[in-house]
Amino acid sequence: MRLDSRHLPDATLIIVAGEVDATTSEELESYIDRVRRRLGDHLIFEVSRLTFLDSSGLATLLAAATLARAHGAGVHLVAPRPRVGRLLDITGSWQTLGRHDTIEQALAAVRAKSPKPV
């Protein structure tokens, strides 16, 4: 598994490539905790190069989404491959995780959910 990240104005972008399974899901969880600026950050996962996701990896993403939601934010997945998308379809995880074709679409969804300054 390879991980990279960037801080965007309204979210933290995490790029995930390779496989996330029982042997790497703890590494992903630790990485998320390290790169997230605050608990209320929206997280955008660019997963176009994620070739495999098992239940432990999915649990890591859902835990991140639960924590984000508790702090007024969300988790968004960008460009999942069909194999990964199928797991999310079967488990109904799309109800918790946003699904987008591009990073720009995910950012638009984040901005739509962010509070507007008064």
C-alpha positions in Angstrom: 0.0 0.0 0.0 1.2 3.5 -0.8 -0.2 6.6 0.8 0.1 10.3 0.1 -1.8 13.4 1.2 -2.4 17.1 0.6 -4.2 19.7 2.6 -6.9 21.4 0.6 -8.8 24.5 1.7 -11.8 22.6 2.8 -10.6 19.0 3.3 -7.6 16.7 3.6 -7.0 14.6 0.5 -5.5 11.1 1.0 -4.3 9.2 -2.0 -4.4 5.4 -1.5 -2.8 2.9 -3.9 -2.3 -0.8 -3.7 -4.2 -3.1 -1.3 -5.8 -2.3 2.0 -6.4 -5.5 3.9 -5.9 -7.0 7.4 -2.1 -6.5 7.1 -2.3 -2.8 6.1 -5.5 -1.4 7.5 -3.8 -0.3 10.8 -1.2 1.6 8.8 -4.0 3.4 6.9 -5.7 4.2 10.2 -2.5 5.6 11.7 -1.9 7.6 8.5 -5.3 9.2 8.7 -4.8 10.2 12.3 -1.4 11.8 11.4 -2.4 13.8 8.4 -5.9 15.0 9.5 -5.5 18.6 10.8 -8.5 18.3 13.1 -11.3 15.9 13.8 -13.8 18.1 11.9 -11.8 17.8 8.7 -13.6 16.5 5.7 -11.6 13.6 4.3 -11.4 12.9 0.6 -9.8 9.5 -0.4 -8.6 9.3 -4.0 -8.8 5.6 -4.6 -8.4 5.1 -8.3 -5.3 3.1 -7.7 -6.7 1.1 -4.8 -6.7 -2.5 -6.2 -8.1 -4.3 -3.3 -10.1 -3.5 -0.2 -11.2 -6.1 2.4 -13.5 -5.8 5.4 -10.8 -4.5 7.7 -10.0 -1.7 5.3 -13.6 -0.9 4.9 -14.0 -0.8 8.7 -11.1 1.7 8.8 -12.9 4.0 6.2 -16.2 3.6 8.0 -14.6 4.5 11.4 -13.0 7.6 9.8 -16.5 8.5 8.5 -18.1 8.0 11.9 -15.6 10.2 13.6 -15.8 12.8 10.9 -19.6 12.8 11.0 -19.5 13.2 14.8 -17.6 16.5 14.2 -19.7 17.8 11.4 -17.6 16.5 8.5 -17.7 13.6 6.0 -15.7 11.1 4.1 -15.7 11.0 0.3 -14.2 8.4 -2.1 -13.0 9.4 -5.5 -12.9 7.1 -8.5 -13.2 3.7 -6.9 -12.4 0.8 -9.2 -15.3 -1.6 -9.9 -14.0 -4.3 -7.5 -13.8 -1.8 -4.6 -17.2 -0.2 -5.6 -18.8 -3.7 -5.6 -17.8 -4.2 -1.9 -19.2 -0.8 -1.0 -22.4 -1.6 -3.0 -22.8 -5.1 -1.3 -22.3 -3.7 2.2 -24.4 -0.6 1.7 -21.4 1.6 2.7 -22.3 4.3 0.1 -24.9 5.5 2.6 -22.0 6.6 4.8 -19.3 7.3 2.3 -19.7 9.8 -0.5 -18.9 8.6 -4.0 -17.5 10.9 -6.7 -15.9 10.6 -10.1 -13.4 13.5 -9.5 -11.7 15.4 -6.7 -13.5 18.5 -7.9 -16.9 16.8 -7.4 -15.9 15.7 -3.9 -14.7 19.2 -3.1 -18.0 20.6 -4.4 -19.9 18.2 -2.1 -17.7 19.2 0.9 -18.3 22.9 0.2 -22.1 22.3 0.0 -21.9 20.8 3.5 -19.5 23.3 5.1 -21.0 26.1 7.2 -21.2 29.4 5.5 -19.5 32.4 7.2 -22.0 35.0 8.5 
